[in-house]
């Protein structure tokens, strides 16, 4: 199965969202499932930019990356940052 195309701001594809909706889960569990899938996608991106595997990422590397992305948003605008919120 190929990886669906998505923009950097899209952390859950329509197909993934539909699959979560079909799952036999309570609504709060569906929310956590969506959050987990999105978090995994973000961690993969951070690991790639950091040059390590997801398993090797430390909490400090995640914090540093988030600070860097926040600084980009503040200085260059939200379109320049990876996270779009």
SEFIZA-3560 file (N, C-alpha, C; in Angstrom, 3 decimals):
REM SEFIZA-3560
<numar><xx>0.849</xx><yy>-1.180</yy><zz>0.000</zz><atom>N</atom></numar>
<numar><xx>0.000</xx><yy>0.000</yy><zz>0.000</zz><atom>CA</atom></numar>
<numar><xx>0.889</xx><yy>1.235</yy><zz>0.000</zz><atom>C</atom></numar>
<numar><xx>0.589</xx><yy>2.194</yy><zz>-0.826</zz><atom>N</atom></numar>
<numar><xx>1.392</xx><yy>3.398</yy><zz>-0.917</zz><atom>CA</atom></numar>
<numar><xx>0.943</xx><yy>4.415</yy><zz>0.115</zz><atom>C</atom></numar>
<numar><xx>1.879</xx><yy>5.282</yy><zz>0.488</zz><atom>N</atom></numar>
<numar><xx>1.577</xx><yy>6.339</yy><zz>1.444</zz><atom>CA</atom></numar>
<numar><xx>0.746</xx><yy>7.404</yy><zz>0.745</zz><atom>C</atom></numar>
<numar><xx>-0.408</xx><yy>7.799</yy><zz>1.290</zz><atom>N</atom></numar>
<numar><xx>-1.229</xx><yy>8.832</yy><zz>0.666</zz><atom>CA</atom></numar>
<numar><xx>-0.492</xx><yy>10.166</yy><zz>0.625</zz><atom>C</atom></numar>
<numar><xx>-0.729</xx><yy>10.939</yy><zz>-0.435</zz><atom>N</atom></numar>
<numar><xx>-0.137</xx><yy>12.262</yy><zz>-0.551</zz><atom>CA</atom></numar>
<numar><xx>-0.803</xx><yy>13.194</yy><zz>0.449</zz><atom>C</atom></numar>
<numar><xx>-0.016</xx><yy>14.082</yy><zz>1.037</zz><atom>N</atom></numar>
<numar><xx>-0.570</xx><yy>15.036</yy><zz>1.973</zz><atom>CA</atom></numar>
<numar><xx>0.334</xx><yy>16.249</yy><zz>2.046</zz><atom>C</atom></numar>
<numar><xx>-0.228</xx><yy>17.347</yy><zz>2.465</zz><atom>N</atom></numar>
<numar><xx>0.557</xx><yy>18.546</yy><zz>2.689</zz><atom>CA</atom></numar>
<numar><xx>1.157</xx><yy>18.462</yy><zz>4.084</zz><atom>C</atom></numar>
<numar><xx>2.220</xx><yy>19.228</yy><zz>4.368</zz><atom>N</atom></numar>
<numar><xx>2.812</xx><yy>19.170</yy><zz>5.704</zz><atom>CA</atom></numar>
<numar><xx>1.822</xx><yy>19.472</yy><zz>6.822</zz><atom>C</atom></numar>
<numar><xx>0.819</xx><yy>20.317</yy><zz>6.557</zz><atom>N</atom></numar>
<numar><xx>-0.137</xx><yy>20.683</yy><zz>7.591</zz><atom>CA</atom></numar>
<numar><xx>-1.193</xx><yy>19.608</yy><zz>7.810</zz><atom>C</atom></numar>
<numar><xx>-1.269</xx><yy>18.644</yy><zz>6.929</zz><atom>N</atom></numar>
<numar><xx>-2.285</xx><yy>17.597</yy><zz>7.047</zz><atom>CA</atom></numar>
<numar><xx>-1.677</xx><yy>16.396</yy><zz>7.747</zz><atom>C</atom></numar>
<numar><xx>-2.101</xx><yy>16.153</yy><zz>8.963</zz><atom>N</atom></numar>
<numar><xx>-1.527</xx><yy>15.071</yy><zz>9.739</zz><atom>CA</atom></numar>
<numar><xx>-2.401</xx><yy>13.839</yy><zz>9.788</zz><atom>C</atom></numar>
<numar><xx>-3.586</xx><yy>13.924</yy><zz>9.204</zz><atom>N</atom></numar>
<numar><xx>-4.480</xx><yy>12.786</yy><zz>9.142</zz><atom>CA</atom></numar>
<numar><xx>-5.186</xx><yy>12.850</yy><zz>7.788</zz><atom>C</atom></numar>
<numar><xx>-4.982</xx><yy>11.836</yy><zz>6.978</zz><atom>N</atom></numar>
<numar><xx>-5.616</xx><yy>11.841</yy><zz>5.667</zz><atom>CA</atom></numar>
<numar><xx>-7.109</xx><yy>11.549</yy><zz>5.811</zz><atom>C</atom></numar>
<numar><xx>-7.847</xx><yy>11.825</yy><zz>4.764</zz><atom>N</atom></numar>
<numar><xx>-9.289</xx><yy>11.530</yy><zz>4.768</zz><atom>CA</atom></numar>
<numar><xx>-9.530</xx><yy>10.041</yy><zz>4.967</zz><atom>C</atom></numar>
<numar><xx>-8.708</xx><yy>9.219</yy><zz>4.338</zz><atom>N</atom></numar>
<numar><xx>-8.843</xx><yy>7.759</yy><zz>4.472</zz><atom>CA</atom></numar>
<numar><xx>-8.582</xx><yy>7.319</yy><zz>5.908</zz><atom>C</atom></numar>
<numar><xx>-7.528</xx><yy>7.873</yy><zz>6.521</zz><atom>N</atom></numar>
<numar><xx>-7.225</xx><yy>7.527</yy><zz>7.904</zz><atom>CA</atom></numar>
<numar><xx>-8.355</xx><yy>7.970</yy><zz>8.836</zz><atom>C</atom></numar>
<numar><xx>-8.868</xx><yy>9.158</yy><zz>8.615</zz><atom>N</atom></numar>
<numar><xx>-9.961</xx><yy>9.656</yy><zz>9.436</zz><atom>CA</atom></numar>
<numar><xx>-11.200</xx><yy>8.774</yy><zz>9.301</zz><atom>C</atom></numar>
<numar><xx>-11.495</xx><yy>8.360</yy><zz>8.075</zz><atom>N</atom></numar>
<numar><xx>-12.645</xx><yy>7.475</yy><zz>7.853</zz><atom>CA</atom></numar>
<numar><xx>-12.435</xx><yy>6.130</yy><zz>8.549</zz><atom>C</atom></numar>
<numar><xx>-11.200</xx><yy>5.619</yy><zz>8.498</zz><atom>N</atom></numar>
<numar><xx>-10.903</xx><yy>4.351</yy><zz>9.176</zz><atom>CA</atom></numar>
<numar><xx>-11.094</xx><yy>4.477</yy><zz>10.682</zz><atom>C</atom></numar>
<numar><xx>-10.684</xx><yy>5.601</yy><zz>11.246</zz><atom>N</atom></numar>
<numar><xx>-10.884</xx><yy>5.829</yy><zz>12.686</zz><atom>CA</atom></numar>
<numar><xx>-12.373</xx><yy>5.908</yy><zz>12.986</zz><atom>C</atom></numar>
<numar><xx>-13.121</xx><yy>6.601</yy><zz>12.128</zz><atom>N</atom></numar>
<numar><xx>-14.567</xx><yy>6.709</yy><zz>12.329</zz><atom>CA</atom></numar>
<numar><xx>-15.239</xx><yy>5.342</yy><zz>12.330</zz><atom>C</atom></numar>
<numar><xx>-14.752</xx><yy>4.427</yy><zz>11.505</zz><atom>N</atom></numar>
<numar><xx>-15.345</xx><yy>3.085</yy><zz>11.408</zz><atom>CA</atom></numar>
<numar><xx>-14.954</xx><yy>2.184</yy><zz>12.571</zz><atom>C</atom></numar>
<numar><xx>-13.896</xx><yy>2.551</yy><zz>13.276</zz><atom>N</atom></numar>
<numar><xx>-13.416</xx><yy>1.709</yy><zz>14.378</zz><atom>CA</atom></numar>
<numar><xx>-14.450</xx><yy>1.632</yy><zz>15.490</zz><atom>C</atom></numar>
<numar><xx>-14.485</xx><yy>0.512</yy><zz>16.142</zz><atom>N</atom></numar>
<numar><xx>-15.422</xx><yy>0.301</yy><zz>17.249</zz><atom>CA</atom></numar>
<numar><xx>-14.835</xx><yy>0.882</yy><zz>18.531</zz><atom>C</atom></numar>
<numar><xx>-14.802</xx><yy>2.210</yy><zz>18.562</zz><atom>N</atom></numar>
<numar><xx>-14.225</xx><yy>2.937</yy><zz>19.687</zz><atom>CA</atom></numar>
<numar><xx>-15.196</xx><yy>4.012</yy><zz>20.162</zz><atom>C</atom></numar>
<numar><xx>-15.060</xx><yy>4.377</yy><zz>21.427</zz><atom>N</atom></numar>
<numar><xx>-15.808</xx><yy>5.512</yy><zz>21.953</zz><atom>CA</atom></numar>
<numar><xx>-15.221</xx><yy>6.791</yy><zz>21.367</zz><atom>C</atom></numar>
<numar><xx>-15.977</xx><yy>7.882</yy><zz>21.414</zz><atom>N</atom></numar>
<numar><xx>-15.521</xx><yy>9.126</yy><zz>20.789</zz><atom>CA</atom></numar>
<numar><xx>-14.200</xx><yy>9.618</yy><zz>21.371</zz><atom>C</atom></numar>
<numar><xx>-14.012</xx><yy>9.509</yy><zz>22.692</zz><atom>N</atom></numar>
<numar><xx>-12.742</xx><yy>9.958</yy><zz>23.270</zz><atom>CA</atom></numar>
<numar><xx>-11.585</xx><yy>9.071</yy><zz>22.817</zz><atom>C</atom></numar>
<numar><xx>-11.845</xx><yy>7.803</yy><zz>22.567</zz><atom>N</atom></numar>
<numar><xx>-10.815</xx><yy>6.893</yy><zz>22.058</zz><atom>CA</atom></numar>
<numar><xx>-10.481</xx><yy>7.214</yy><zz>20.599</zz><atom>C</atom></numar>
<numar><xx>-11.484</xx><yy>7.608</yy><zz>19.830</zz><atom>N</atom></numar>
<numar><xx>-11.245</xx><yy>8.015</yy><zz>18.442</zz><atom>CA</atom></numar>
<numar><xx>-10.377</xx><yy>9.267</yy><zz>18.408</zz><atom>C</atom></numar>
<numar><xx>-10.664</xx><yy>10.215</yy><zz>19.305</zz><atom>N</atom></numar>
<numar><xx>-9.839</xx><yy>11.417</yy><zz>19.390</zz><atom>CA</atom></numar>
<numar><xx>-8.383</xx><yy>11.056</yy><zz>19.688</zz><atom>C</atom></numar>
<numar><xx>-8.174</xx><yy>10.200</yy><zz>20.679</zz><atom>N</atom></numar>
<numar><xx>-6.816</xx><yy>9.797</yy><zz>21.039</zz><atom>CA</atom></numar>
<numar><xx>-6.136</xx><yy>9.039</yy><zz>19.899</zz><atom>C</atom></numar>
<numar><xx>-6.903</xx><yy>8.258</yy><zz>19.158</zz><atom>N</atom></numar>
<numar><xx>-6.346</xx><yy>7.542</yy><zz>18.013</zz><atom>CA</atom></numar>
<numar><xx>-5.891</xx><yy>8.524</yy><zz>16.944</zz><atom>C</atom></numar>
<numar><xx>-6.717</xx><yy>9.514</yy><zz>16.636</zz><atom>N</atom></numar>
<numar><xx>-6.333</xx><yy>10.547</yy><zz>15.658</zz><atom>CA</atom></numar>
<numar><xx>-5.084</xx><yy>11.300</yy><zz>16.134</zz><atom>C</atom></numar>
<numar><xx>-5.055</xx><yy>11.644</yy><zz>17.401</zz><atom>N</atom></numar>
<numar><xx>-3.915</xx><yy>12.350</yy><zz>17.972</zz><atom>CA</atom></numar>
<numar><xx>-2.649</xx><yy>11.498</yy><zz>17.878</zz><atom>C</atom></numar>
<numar><xx>-2.773</xx><yy>10.223</yy><zz>18.136</zz><atom>N</atom></numar>
<numar><xx>-1.618</xx><yy>9.323</yy><zz>18.084</zz><atom>CA</atom></numar>
<numar><xx>-1.083</xx><yy>9.180</yy><zz>16.666</zz><atom>C</atom></numar>
<numar><xx>-1.971</xx><yy>9.027</yy><zz>15.697</zz><atom>N</atom></numar>
<numar><xx>-1.544</xx><yy>8.926</yy><zz>14.291</zz><atom>CA</atom></numar>
<numar><xx>-0.858</xx><yy>10.217</yy><zz>13.871</zz><atom>C</atom></numar>
<numar><xx>-1.442</xx><yy>11.348</yy><zz>14.220</zz><atom>N</atom></numar>
<numar><xx>-0.845</xx><yy>12.643</yy><zz>13.884</zz><atom>CA</atom></numar>
<numar><xx>0.500</xx><yy>12.824</yy><zz>14.570</zz><atom>C</atom></numar>
<numar><xx>0.591</xx><yy>12.424</yy><zz>15.819</zz><atom>N</atom></numar>
<numar><xx>1.844</xx><yy>12.547</yy><zz>16.575</zz><atom>CA</atom></numar>
<numar><xx>2.939</xx><yy>11.686</yy><zz>15.968</zz><atom>C</atom></numar>
<numar><xx>2.590</xx><yy>10.490</yy><zz>15.547</zz><atom>N</atom></numar>
<numar><xx>3.571</xx><yy>9.613</yy><zz>14.901</zz><atom>CA</atom></numar>
<numar><xx>4.108</xx><yy>10.270</yy><zz>13.638</zz><atom>C</atom></numar>
<numar><xx>3.218</xx><yy>10.836</yy><zz>12.845</zz><atom>N</atom></numar>
<numar><xx>3.631</xx><yy>11.512</yy><zz>11.613</zz><atom>CA</atom></numar>
<numar><xx>4.574</xx><yy>12.677</yy><zz>11.931</zz><atom>C</atom></numar>
<numar><xx>4.259</xx><yy>13.460</yy><zz>12.968</zz><atom>N</atom></numar>
<numar><xx>5.111</xx><yy>14.575</yy><zz>13.354</zz><atom>CA</atom></numar>
<numar><xx>6.458</xx><yy>14.076</yy><zz>13.878</zz><atom>C</atom></numar>
<numar><xx>6.450</xx><yy>13.037</yy><zz>14.686</zz><atom>N</atom></numar>
<numar><xx>7.709</xx><yy>12.490</yy><zz>15.200</zz><atom>CA</atom></numar>
<numar><xx>8.601</xx><yy>11.978</yy><zz>14.072</zz><atom>C</atom></numar>
<numar><xx>8.002</xx><yy>11.370</yy><zz>13.055</zz><atom>N</atom></numar>
<numar><xx>8.786</xx><yy>10.920</yy><zz>11.900</zz><atom>CA</atom></numar>
<numar><xx>9.437</xx><yy>12.109</yy><zz>11.208</zz><atom>C</atom></numar>
<numar><xx>8.694</xx><yy>13.205</yy><zz>11.066</zz><atom>N</atom></numar>
<numar><xx>9.232</xx><yy>14.412</yy><zz>10.441</zz><atom>CA</atom></numar>
<numar><xx>10.377</xx><yy>14.987</yy><zz>11.281</zz><atom>C</atom></numar>
<numar><xx>10.177</xx><yy>15.086</yy><zz>12.581</zz><atom>N</atom></numar>
<numar><xx>11.213</xx><yy>15.622</yy><zz>13.469</zz><atom>CA</atom></numar>
<numar><xx>12.457</xx><yy>14.739</yy><zz>13.412</zz><atom>C</atom></numar>
<numar><xx>12.268</xx><yy>13.436</yy><zz>13.437</zz><atom>N</atom></numar>
<numar><xx>13.404</xx><yy>12.515</yy><zz>13.383</zz><atom>CA</atom></numar>
<numar><xx>14.184</xx><yy>12.696</yy><zz>12.086</zz><atom>C</atom></numar>
<numar><xx>13.483</xx><yy>12.821</yy><zz>10.986</zz><atom>N</atom></numar>
<numar><xx>14.140</xx><yy>13.008</yy><zz>9.690</zz><atom>CA</atom></numar>
<numar><xx>14.952</xx><yy>14.295</yy><zz>9.684</zz><atom>C</atom></numar>
<numar><xx>14.362</xx><yy>15.394</yy><zz>10.163</zz><atom>N</atom></numar>
<numar><xx>15.075</xx><yy>16.673</yy><zz>10.215</zz><atom>CA</atom></numar>
<numar><xx>16.253</xx><yy>16.635</yy><zz>11.179</zz><atom>C</atom></numar>
<numar><xx>16.123</xx><yy>15.854</yy><zz>12.237</zz><atom>N</atom></numar>
<numar><xx>17.162</xx><yy>15.769</yy><zz>13.257</zz><atom>CA</atom></numar>
<numar><xx>18.261</xx><yy>14.779</yy><zz>12.863</zz><atom>C</atom></numar>
<numar><xx>17.941</xx><yy>13.884</yy><zz>11.935</zz><atom>N</atom></numar>
<numar><xx>18.930</xx><yy>12.915</yy><zz>11.473</zz><atom>CA</atom></numar>
<numar><xx>19.055</xx><yy>11.690</yy><zz>12.357</zz><atom>C</atom></numar>
<numar><xx>17.977</xx><yy>11.360</yy><zz>13.060</zz><atom>N</atom></numar>
<numar><xx>17.960</xx><yy>10.169</yy><zz>13.904</zz><atom>CA</atom></numar>
<numar><xx>16.694</xx><yy>9.373</yy><zz>13.608</zz><atom>C</atom></numar>
<numar><xx>16.605</xx><yy>8.187</yy><zz>14.146</zz><atom>N</atom></numar>
<numar><xx>15.378</xx><yy>7.407</yy><zz>14.013</zz><atom>CA</atom></numar>
<numar><xx>14.373</xx><yy>7.901</yy><zz>15.060</zz><atom>C</atom></numar>
<numar><xx>13.128</xx><yy>7.574</yy><zz>14.859</zz><atom>N</atom></numar>
<numar><xx>12.099</xx><yy>7.953</yy><zz>15.829</zz><atom>CA</atom></numar>
<numar><xx>12.447</xx><yy>7.383</yy><zz>17.199</zz><atom>C</atom></numar>
<numar><xx>12.934</xx><yy>6.161</yy><zz>17.222</zz><atom>N</atom></numar>
<numar><xx>13.279</xx><yy>5.514</yy><zz>18.496</zz><atom>CA</atom></numar>
<numar><xx>14.412</xx><yy>6.229</yy><zz>19.223</zz><atom>C</atom></numar>
<numar><xx>15.276</xx><yy>6.910</yy><zz>18.476</zz><atom>N</atom></numar>
<numar><xx>16.407</xx><yy>7.598</yy><zz>19.083</zz><atom>CA</atom></numar>
<numar><xx>16.072</xx><yy>9.020</yy><zz>19.544</zz><atom>C</atom></numar>
<numar><xx>14.929</xx><yy>9.544</yy><zz>19.114</zz><atom>N</atom></numar>
<numar><xx>14.547</xx><yy>10.905</yy><zz>19.507</zz><atom>CA</atom></numar>
<numar><xx>14.448</xx><yy>11.019</yy><zz>21.017</zz><atom>C</atom></numar>
<numar><xx>14.950</xx><yy>12.111</yy><zz>21.527</zz><atom>N</atom></numar>
<numar><xx>14.810</xx><yy>12.385</yy><zz>22.961</zz><atom>CA</atom></numar>
<numar><xx>13.736</xx><yy>13.460</yy><zz>23.149</zz><atom>C</atom></numar>
<numar><xx>13.250</xx><yy>13.560</yy><zz>24.347</zz><atom>N</atom></numar>
<numar><xx>12.254</xx><yy>14.599</yy><zz>24.608</zz><atom>CA</atom></numar>
<numar><xx>12.854</xx><yy>15.973</yy><zz>24.361</zz><atom>C</atom></numar>
<numar><xx>14.144</xx><yy>16.149</yy><zz>24.642</zz><atom>N</atom></numar>
<numar><xx>14.769</xx><yy>17.452</yy><zz>24.435</zz><atom>CA</atom></numar>
<numar><xx>14.853</xx><yy>17.795</yy><zz>22.949</zz><atom>C</atom></numar>
<numar><xx>15.097</xx><yy>16.812</yy><zz>22.091</zz><atom>N</atom></numar>
<numar><xx>15.119</xx><yy>17.071</yy><zz>20.653</zz><atom>CA</atom></numar>
<numar><xx>13.738</xx><yy>17.499</yy><zz>20.161</zz><atom>C</atom></numar>
<numar><xx>12.692</xx><yy>16.898</yy><zz>20.702</zz><atom>N</atom></numar>
<numar><xx>11.326</xx><yy>17.279</yy><zz>20.319</zz><atom>CA</atom></numar>
<numar><xx>11.052</xx><yy>18.704</yy><zz>20.784</zz><atom>C</atom></numar>
<numar><xx>11.419</xx><yy>19.022</yy><zz>22.016</zz><atom>N</atom></numar>
<numar><xx>11.220</xx><yy>20.375</yy><zz>22.539</zz><atom>CA</atom></numar>
<numar><xx>11.991</xx><yy>21.382</yy><zz>21.696</zz><atom>C</atom></numar>
<numar><xx>13.250</xx><yy>21.080</yy><zz>21.398</zz><atom>N</atom></numar>
<numar><xx>14.080</xx><yy>21.989</yy><zz>20.598</zz><atom>CA</atom></numar>
<numar><xx>13.462</xx><yy>22.216</yy><zz>19.226</zz><atom>C</atom></numar>
<numar><xx>12.968</xx><yy>21.146</yy><zz>18.604</zz><atom>N</atom></numar>
<numar><xx>12.356</xx><yy>21.273</yy><zz>17.281</zz><atom>CA</atom></numar>
<numar><xx>11.099</xx><yy>22.138</yy><zz>17.359</zz><atom>C</atom></numar>
<numar><xx>10.283</xx><yy>21.932</yy><zz>18.382</zz><atom>N</atom></numar>
<numar><xx>9.061</xx><yy>22.718</yy><zz>18.542</zz><atom>CA</atom></numar>
<numar><xx>9.394</xx><yy>24.194</yy><zz>18.750</zz><atom>C</atom></numar>
<numar><xx>10.431</xx><yy>24.474</yy><zz>19.541</zz><atom>N</atom></numar>
<numar><xx>10.854</xx><yy>25.862</yy><zz>19.743</zz><atom>CA</atom></numar>
<numar><xx>11.318</xx><yy>26.476</yy><zz>18.424</zz><atom>C</atom></numar>
<numar><xx>12.073</xx><yy>25.706</yy><zz>17.650</zz><atom>N</atom></numar>
<numar><xx>12.560</xx><yy>26.197</yy><zz>16.358</zz><atom>CA</atom></numar>
<numar><xx>11.394</xx><yy>26.501</yy><zz>15.422</zz><atom>C</atom></numar>
<numar><xx>10.421</xx><yy>25.610</yy><zz>15.347</zz><atom>N</atom></numar>
<numar><xx>9.271</xx><yy>25.824</yy><zz>14.471</zz><atom>CA</atom></numar>
<numar><xx>8.449</xx><yy>27.026</yy><zz>14.945</zz><atom>C</atom></numar>
<numar><xx>8.321</xx><yy>27.199</yy><zz>16.256</zz><atom>N</atom></numar>
<numar><xx>7.606</xx><yy>28.345</yy><zz>16.813</zz><atom>CA</atom></numar>
<numar><xx>8.317</xx><yy>29.652</yy><zz>16.465</zz><atom>C</atom></numar>
<numar><xx>9.650</xx><yy>29.638</yy><zz>16.551</zz><atom>N</atom></numar>
<numar><xx>10.426</xx><yy>30.838</yy><zz>16.218</zz><atom>CA</atom></numar>
<numar><xx>10.263</xx><yy>31.188</yy><zz>14.740</zz><atom>C</atom></numar>
<numar><xx>10.263</xx><yy>30.187</yy><zz>13.880</zz><atom>N</atom></numar>
<numar><xx>10.039</xx><yy>30.417</yy><zz>12.447</zz><atom>CA</atom></numar>
<numar><xx>8.674</xx><yy>31.069</yy><zz>12.243</zz><atom>C</atom></numar>
<numar><xx>7.645</xx><yy>30.560</yy><zz>12.919</zz><atom>N</atom></numar>
<numar><xx>6.294</xx><yy>31.111</yy><zz>12.803</zz><atom>CA</atom></numar>
<numar><xx>6.266</xx><yy>32.570</yy><zz>13.246</zz><atom>C</atom></numar>
<numar><xx>6.937</xx><yy>32.874</yy><zz>14.359</zz><atom>N</atom></numar>
<numar><xx>6.950</xx><yy>34.237</yy><zz>14.883</zz><atom>CA</atom></numar>
<numar><xx>7.697</xx><yy>35.196</yy><zz>13.961</zz><atom>C</atom></numar>
<numar><xx>8.806</xx><yy>34.738</yy><zz>13.409</zz><atom>N</atom></numar>
<numar><xx>9.664</xx><yy>35.621</yy><zz>12.611</zz><atom>CA</atom></numar>
<numar><xx>9.264</xx><yy>35.693</yy><zz>11.138</zz><atom>C</atom></numar>
<numar><xx>8.755</xx><yy>34.573</yy><zz>10.583</zz><atom>N</atom></numar>
<numar><xx>8.500</xx><yy>34.508</yy><zz>9.150</zz><atom>CA</atom></numar>
<numar><xx>7.033</xx><yy>34.302</yy><zz>8.789</zz><atom>C</atom></numar>
<numar><xx>6.196</xx><yy>34.070</yy><zz>9.788</zz><atom>N</atom></numar>
<numar><xx>4.779</xx><yy>33.845</yy><zz>9.544</zz><atom>CA</atom></numar>
<numar><xx>4.430</xx><yy>32.367</yy><zz>9.548</zz><atom>C</atom></numar>
<numar><xx>3.153</xx><yy>32.094</yy><zz>9.705</zz><atom>N</atom></numar>
<numar><xx>2.704</xx><yy>30.710</yy><zz>9.869</zz><atom>CA</atom></numar>
<numar><xx>2.937</xx><yy>29.857</yy><zz>8.631</zz><atom>C</atom></numar>
<numar><xx>2.954</xx><yy>30.466</yy><zz>7.453</zz><atom>N</atom></numar>
<numar><xx>3.170</xx><yy>29.677</yy><zz>6.236</zz><atom>CA</atom></numar>
<numar><xx>4.587</xx><yy>29.124</yy><zz>6.150</zz><atom>C</atom></numar>
<numar><xx>5.549</xx><yy>29.769</yy><zz>6.804</zz><atom>N</atom></numar>
<numar><xx>6.936</xx><yy>29.315</yy><zz>6.777</zz><atom>CA</atom></numar>
<numar><xx>7.180</xx><yy>28.174</yy><zz>7.758</zz><atom>C</atom></numar>
<numar><xx>6.345</xx><yy>28.082</yy><zz>8.785</zz><atom>N</atom></numar>
<numar><xx>6.495</xx><yy>27.038</yy><zz>9.793</zz><atom>CA</atom></numar>
<numar><xx>5.937</xx><yy>25.722</yy><zz>9.289</zz><atom>C</atom></numar>
<numar><xx>6.393</xx><yy>24.633</yy><zz>9.876</zz><atom>N</atom></numar>
<numar><xx>5.883</xx><yy>23.317</yy><zz>9.504</zz><atom>CA</atom></numar>
<numar><xx>4.479</xx><yy>23.110</yy><zz>10.054</zz><atom>C</atom></numar>
<numar><xx>4.302</xx><yy>23.424</yy><zz>11.331</zz><atom>N</atom></numar>
<numar><xx>2.980</xx><yy>23.273</yy><zz>11.949</zz><atom>CA</atom></numar>
<numar><xx>2.126</xx><yy>24.479</yy><zz>11.620</zz><atom>C</atom></numar>
<numar><xx>0.927</xx><yy>24.232</yy><zz>11.159</zz><atom>N</atom></numar>
<numar><xx>0.016</xx><yy>25.309</yy><zz>10.737</zz><atom>CA</atom></numar>
<numar><xx>-1.147</xx><yy>25.402</yy><zz>11.728</zz><atom>C</atom></numar>
<numar><xx>-0.954</xx><yy>26.101</yy><zz>12.807</zz><atom>N</atom></numar>
<numar><xx>-2.047</xx><yy>26.340</yy><zz>13.753</zz><atom>CA</atom></numar>
<numar><xx>-1.958</xx><yy>27.700</yy><zz>14.335</zz><atom>C</atom></numar>
//
